[in-house]
Amino acid sequence: MKDRDVVFLMVNGVDAPEKTASYLKDGRYTMPVAFKTAQENPMKTYAVQYCPTQYVVSRDGTITSRAVGGTTVEIRRMIEKALEAK
């Protein structure tokens, strides 16, 4: 979706950055990652209860879709729907 004005963000409130680095490298993922720190836990910030949970967030910060354990097909459908609403 490189040319579609879509940004992906991974939220990891469990694993250390070092552990996640190999996953990102092996999967050739280049998205930014929000990690848990001593001050903040992104899983709490984004109300993630189960992993994986995928959200589609509009430019104004509104969550437009949410899927727990969603498939690639489901995630693509959510993104397409959000892009149509632009």
HELIX and SHEET records of a PDB file:
HELIX    1   1 PRO A   17  GLY A   27  1                                  11    
HELIX    2   2 PRO A   42  THR A   45  1                                   4    
HELIX    3   3 THR A   72  GLU A   84  1                                  13    
SHEET    1   A 2 MET A  10  ASN A  12  0                                        
SHEET    2   A 2 VAL A  33  PHE A  35  1                                        
SHEET    1   B 2 THR A  53  VAL A  57  0                                        
SHEET    2   B 2 ILE A  63  VAL A  68 -1                                        
END                                                                             
